[in-house]
Amino acid sequence: MNVILKQIIDKISSYNIFNNLYPGILLCYLLKFMFDINILSDNWFENLILFYFIGMVISRIGSLIIEPIMKKIKVKKKPLLQFSPYSDYEKASNEVPLVATLSETNNTYRTLLSCFVGTLVLKICLVVNKACVEKNFTFFQDNKDWIILILLIILFGASYVKQTSYVRKRVESIIKRTKTKK
């Protein structure tokens, strides 16, 4: 079993650890200590998969919801977040590998922000759910599985579209750079 764990860990990049696994672990512990909700099992392998999946969901929420919202927030008439054009990022990260590391750290902060915003939203949902159940309005409670499944489909469908666009831009940039070298 230790050999399997070592093989898995060897294949997981630092990006996956800090943007998927770590936030998933953090949220599971926040659920346990803040809300007395324990979703962990006695099986460490199942927990590892659960941590990773929850972290992926948190990361996607950060990418698809938190980031666009923060781009629209203005401070002194300037956007709170400003990104460099992708082609500039690619050139800079090829020249100085630290740029890619800084970007990874940036994504980790976005994912952790998403984790904490998600925890706040969960707290609000629990309060609203309790109030609804007390008033015998149980639509959300009765349909929570459907609602969660639909939200996950929307979240990962949008993530797939965004990632496809990212890959396409990268391919186009490489092709353009290759043509200019000839």
Secondary structure as UniProt FT lines:
FT   HELIX           2..11
FT   HELIX           14..16
FT   HELIX           17..21
FT   HELIX           22..35
FT   HELIX           44..61
FT   HELIX           62..66
FT   HELIX           67..72
FT   STRAND          74..75
FT   TURN            76..77
FT   STRAND          78..79
FT   HELIX           86..95
FT   HELIX           98..134
FT   TURN            135..136
FT   HELIX           139..142
FT   HELIX           144..181
//
